[in-house]
């Protein structure tokens, strides 16, 4: 789905939340200490989010630059090929005891 669907209830809730934030911001502009504290706390969520994104992108960039690309992508990292699996028929026949025939 390319176009997300929004309900009227969701949009009214977002509008109410934005109005509350704007009201607190207007009191912060008027130098009310409690409003300045609330706005500082809310802005810390934005700052922490930006720091998390920056840390993730930095780690991702370092991993892309330092890790060499694999030649055999999609194969087992343990070096066991399909014919050498422990559950193959040849391996099972060689390790099984002889049949009991009376």
Secondary structure, DSSP 8 states (H G I E B T S, - for coil): --S----HHHHHHHHHHHHHHHHHHHHHHTT-HHHHHHHHHHHHHHHHHHHHHHHHHHHHHHHHHHS---SSTTS-TT---GGG-TTSHHHHHHHS------
